[in-house]
Amino acid sequence: MHRVIVIVTGGLALAACSSTPDWLNLDALKPAPALDTVRFESQPPGAEAKTSNGQTCRTPCALALPIGAPMTVTFTLNGYQPDSEDIEPVSTGLGSPEMRPNPVQVELTPAPPPPKPVKKLAPKKKVAVKPAAKPKASTAPAAAPMTAAPAQQAPAPWPSAPPPRQ
């Protein structure tokens, strides 16, 4: 009977190693990261403040930020240029660090108006030049032949045709 109890106890111990219950988790004993509440204000109000860790809010607002490392906050508002501010943990004489500056204040600059669209000139229509119309045969007497010598023509690149046979 002793052997059976030892075998069952050993089996239960091995099964316990494969899954630990939540109450035995030691992560609960780790301290939570220190947080500091930082206020965000903008001129004009209503800008979206987005921190580099992903938290967002609409100004004026406040967020609880971890004091582990410096962060960047970006402010955006339609019709205004985006602006960014850096906040850093600063140790105080009281022991725990705080984020500075606090409150974070920005004055947003109005965005320049969009450039006016350039009017494109309509492309000029190409007018086809029609060849001169051939004169119709008329009953008028033919013009007198020219007395000037005919112009010299360049030789053709192909052989000339033989004279017609009679």
Helices and strands as residue ranges (DSSP letters): H 2-18, G 22-24, G 26-29, E 35-43, E 48-51, E 56-58, E 61-66, E 71-76, E 83-90, E 98-100, E 104-107
